[in-house]
Amino acid sequence: EIVDAFFRERSIVNHHLASFNDFLPTKDNPNSRMQRIVDDARVSEDSTERGIIRLDVQKTKSSIYVRVGRRRDARGVVNPSAEPTIFIG
């Protein structure tokens, strides 16, 4: 009954479109589900830096890293309205 009531109010197509739109980062939806996943990504469990992938220094001969997500301030706080960024340095 609950499922039937839900689909009386919303069609399955509208449900899928709303879910897809919620997932993608856009100017109207900067804090999308995908952006939150990227912001919280960690390469390893012992990494304290979210959203930063550090490449193996022994293999790269330098401190190359890839940062995805949004910039964090000194306290580690992310401004949810900030533009998504990808940085390779």
Rosetta blueprint (number, residue, H / E / L):
1 E L
2 I H
3 V H
4 D H
5 A H
6 F H
7 F H
8 R H
9 E H
10 R L
11 S L
12 I H
13 V H
14 N H
15 H H
16 H H
17 L H
18 A H
19 S H
20 F H
21 N H
22 D H
23 F H
24 L L
25 P L
26 T L
27 K L
28 D L
29 N L
30 P L
31 N L
32 S L
33 R H
34 M H
35 Q H
36 R H
37 I H
38 V H
39 D H
40 D L
41 A L
42 R L
43 V L
44 S L
45 E L
46 D L
47 S L
48 T L
49 E L
50 R L
51 G L
52 I E
53 I E
54 R E
55 L L
56 D L
57 V H
58 Q H
59 K H
60 T H
61 K L
62 S L
63 S L
64 I L
65 Y E
66 V E
67 R E
68 V E
69 G E
70 R L
71 R L
72 R E
73 D L
74 A L
75 R L
76 G L
77 V L
78 V E
79 N L
80 P L
81 S L
82 A L
83 E L
84 P L
85 T E
86 I E
87 F E
88 I E
89 G L
